[in-house]
């Protein structure tokens, strides 16, 4: 069944800024096709609300605790989404990030008439490998919730083949269920035009400050590289998150005071920082498809990231950057030193990154796939 003109599509996320930064062009494309779009997330600021209004979408605020599994607050969120879907007469619910996918899927089942189209943007704490009773318990509960939430999804989008394989292997999606892989959220290559790298050797990492993002390995590599090349600069942008794997304020303060990194804080616009760096670094343990890497590709930066799910999709090793093993700060430092010793390689990798962004990760390519999936659901 396809969507008719003026039917309601609810888009549900856990970060308000992501509605415009990651989904803005998709929302605009859906509105342009005649659909009514209601965008929902917690605590949108005035800029997000204005941007959504300009592109023709309506905003609805929701209450959501992103971290942890609190049965009472999560049940309140589930019922809140159910009421929202009924009130907005939602034809389709498009949800992304863990809690919107899980509880959005359950709410859509309770409502009955709303078709559910989720996008898996990463597997999160509950499904990644780890030890300890808490992690095992959370993982077991998350699997149960995913199975119920995804069971009647009309199509499930995945951002990399590893996550798709994991969900298949864990029976979180049914064997015959429609699953489609997309190249991440895509990047607007016009908003992130190519810029030649600066001569000053500057490395940059942008992420939530989580251990699973490889922040500690980045700092360890910075320490090792600066011992050989003290002129090299290592910048870190992001924020401390309410997540079990987050670093502490004292750790961040120690790194900055020790001169190992320059902390840029949380950036509202990452483009100036990307233009000022010569190499982008993301030593993450696992991603859906990292948005910051796509932004770095479009700007035209050499990228060093891990040979991990999601990350490996963004780098052709030796063509536009390097892949290094997960949790290996020595291998990371070695690759960064090699780039410092070959500035012409930084330039060549950066130009290859831009071509990759144009050919594979252009947001228009991604939106075409998503819209086809949504309208065919």
N, C-alpha and C positions, 0 to 999 in steps of 0.2 A: 504494500500500500504506500502510495506517495503522499507527501504533504500538500495540502491545498493552500491557496493564497489566504493570508490573514489568519492562519491557525497559529496557536501559541507554542513557542519553543522556549522552555526554561533552561538556562545555562547555569549550572551550579558549581562553584569552586570554593576553596578554603581561604584564598588570599584575594582581597578585593582588587589589589593592583594587577593581579594576573588577568582579570577580566578585560582590561584595556591593553596591557603590555603583551600578553600571550594570545588572547582570544579576540582582540579588538577587530582585526581584519576579518576574522570569521564571522563575528557578529554583524559587521557592516555588510558583508556579502549576503548573509541570510536576510537582513532587512531589505537589501536591494532586490532580492528575489520575491519580496512581497510578504514575508513572514513577520509576525509579531514576536519580538524577542524580549524576554524578561531575564535580566542578568542578576544573579544572586551570590552574595558572599558576605562575610562579616565586616562591619566597620569601614565602609568605603569613605574616603575623604572627599572633599569638595571637587578636587580635580578629576577623580575617577567618575563621580556622578555627572559632572559637566561633559566629560568626554563621551560617556555612554549616551547622554541626551543628544549630543551633536550628531552621533552616528545613527540615532533613531531608535535606541533601545530603552527599555524601562528598567529601573533598578529597584530591587527589593532587598532590604537588609535582613540578614539572618544571624542568629546567635550560634556560635560553634566553638567548642574547645578542641583545638587541633591536636593537642598532645594527650597521650594516654587513652585508656579505656575506662571511662567512668560511666557505669550503667545508667545512673539517673540522668546525667547531662546528655548522654548519647541517646537515651530514649526520648528526652525532650526535643532533641534535634530531629530525630526520626518523625515525631508527630508534627513538628513545625514544618518539615518538608512536605509531609502528607497534606496538611492544611493549605500550604502554598500551592501545590499542584491542583487541588480542588478549586481553590479560589480563582486561580488564573486560567482554569479550564485547559490545562496543559495537554497538548497533543504529544509532545516529545519532551523528555528530560535528557539533556546532554550534560553529563557530570564528569569531573576529572579531579584527581588527587583522592587519597584513600577514603576518608570519611564521607565526602560527597558521593563517591561511587558506591560505597557499602550501604549507607543509610538512604541515599537517593534511590538505589535499586530496590531496597525493601519498601520504601514509600510508594514507588511506582507500582509495585505488586499489590500493595494494599488498596491503592486507588483503582487499579484495574484498567482504566481506559488510556493511561499514559504510556506511550512506548518509551523504552529505556535504552539509551545509547551512551555507554560509558567509554572513556578513554583512560587506559592505564598509563600513567605518566611516571611510574616507578613503583617498586614493590614495597619500599619502606622497611621499618624496623621489624615488623612482625614476620616477614617472610624471608628475610636475609639470613644467611648462615650465622650461627652464634651459639654460645653456651649459656648455661644457667637456667634455673627453674623458671624465673620470671620470663625470660625470652621464649622458652619452650611453651609456657602457658599462653602468653600473648599470641605466639604463632599459631597455636592450635585454635584459639578463638577466632583469630583473623581469617583462617582458612574456612571455618564454618560460615562466618558472615559473608565472605566472598562467594561461596557456593550458592547460598540462598539469594544473594543480591544479583548475581550474574545469570542465574538459571533461566530467566525469561528475557534477558537482554536481546534485543533484535539484531544488534551487531556490536562487537566489542573491538575497539581500536587499541592497538599496541604501538609503542614507539620504538621497539627494537625486537629482533627475533628471539633473543634470550628470554625476555619476559613472556612472550607468547609461548615458548616451549615450556617454561616453568609452570605457567597456568594450566597448560595441557597436561603436563606430568603429574601435577597435584590434583587433577580433576576439578579445578576451579571453574573451568568452562566445559561444556558437554562436547563429546567427540565431534558431533556434526554441527556444532554451533558456528555461526558466521563470525570469523575473526579476521581483521584487516590490519596490516602493518602500515604505519605512516612514518615518514622521516621526521619525527619529532613534532614540535609545534610550528616549525617553519620560521623563517626570518624574512622580514621585509627588506630586500636588498637595496631598495631605494632610500629607506630611512637609515641604513647603515652602509653608506658608500665607501668604496675603497679609499684607503689613505696610506701612503708610504710609511714604513716604520721609521721611528727616530733613530739617530745615530747613537744616542746614549743607551747602553745595554740595560734595559728595564724589563723585569718579569712581573706579571700580574696574575692574581687569582681572585675571582669573585665568587662568593658562595656564602650560604649560611655557615656559620662557624661550627660545623659538626666534625667529629673525628671521622665519620664515614665519608666525608667529603675529601679527606686526605689533607686536612689543614696541618696536622702535626708533621706529616712527611714533607709538606711544602716548606715548613720552617726549618726542618732538619736539613733539607737540601740547600736552602738559602744559607744556612750556617756553613755548610761544606764548600759551597761555591764561592762565598765571600772570603773564605780563608785563602783561596787561590786568586780570586779576582775581586779585590775590595771595592773596586769602582762599580760593580754590579749592584743594581737596585732591585729590591724585592718588595712589591706592593701587595697588600691584601685588603680587599673590600668585602663588606658583609656585616652580619650582625649575629649576636649570640641568641640562639633559638631555644624555645622551651621544648627540648628534645632530650631523650636519655643519653645521646651521644655528643651533646654539646660540650665545647670546651668551656673553661671557667674564665671569669674576668681577670683573676690573678695570673693565669697563664698568658692571656693576651697582653696584659700589662708588662709581664716579664719579657716577652718577645720584643715589644716595642722599646722598652727601656734598655734592652740589651743591644739594640741596633740591628737586630736580625731582619726585621721587616718594618715597612712603613704602613701604618694602618689608615685606610681612607674612610672608614666608617661605612654606613649604608648609603648607597648612591641612588638618587632618584633618576639619574640619566647616566648610563655606563659609557656612553660614546666618548666623552673626553678622556676618560681613563684608558679606554681601549686604544684610542689614537696615540696616547702618550707612551704606550708600552711597545716593546719590540717582539716579545714572545708571550703568548697566553698559556697558562699552566693550570691544569685541573687534575690532581691525583686521586680522583674519587674512587671509592670501592665499587660503586654501582650507580647507574642513572637510568632514567627513561631514555631521553636524549637531552643532554645538557644544553639549556637555552644559552647560557653564557658562551659556550663554545661556538654555537651557531652565530652569535653576534661577532665573535672574534674572527670567524671564517669570513663573514661578509666584509668586515673592515679590512681584511687582508693580513692576518697575522699568522705566523708560524704557531703551531699548537703542540704542546707536549701534554699528553693525557695517558690514562691507564688502559691496558688491554683488558678492559672490563665491560660487562654488558652496558649498552648505551653509549659509553665513551668510545669504544672501538669503531662505532659506526661513523664517527665524525672525522677520523684521521686515517689517511692512507699512508701507512708507515714508510717513511723515507721520501714521500711525495709532497705532503703539506705539513709534515711534522713527524713526531715520534710517539710510539706507544711504549710504555714501560710497565713492568709488573706492578700489581697492586701491593701496597704497603712496603715498597722498596725505595727508600729515600736515596740510597747510594746510586741505584740505576738512574733515578731521576736527576740527581746532581751531575752524573756523568754526561747525560744527554744535554743538560743545560750548559755545561762547560764546552761541549762540542759546538754548540751554536754560538757561544761567545767567541770561539776561536775561528768561526766561519761566518762572518757577517753577510757574505754573499748568499749563504744558504738560508739565512733568515728571510732575505728578500725573495728568493725563489720559492720557498715554502709559503710565504704570505700570498704571493700571486696565485699559487696553486689552490690555496684556501679559498680565495675569492671565486675562482672558477668552480670549485666544488659547491660553494654556497649557491651560485647561479644555477648549476645543473641539477642539484639534488635537493637543496633545502629551501628554495624559494617558497615563501608562504603561500603563493598562489597555487603551487603544485599541491601542497598539503590541504589547503581549503577545498580544492576540487574533489579530492578523495573523501574528505569528511562530509561535504555536502551531498555527494552521491550516496554515501552510506546512510546519512540521516534521512534523505528524501526517499530512499528505497526501502526504508525499514518498515 
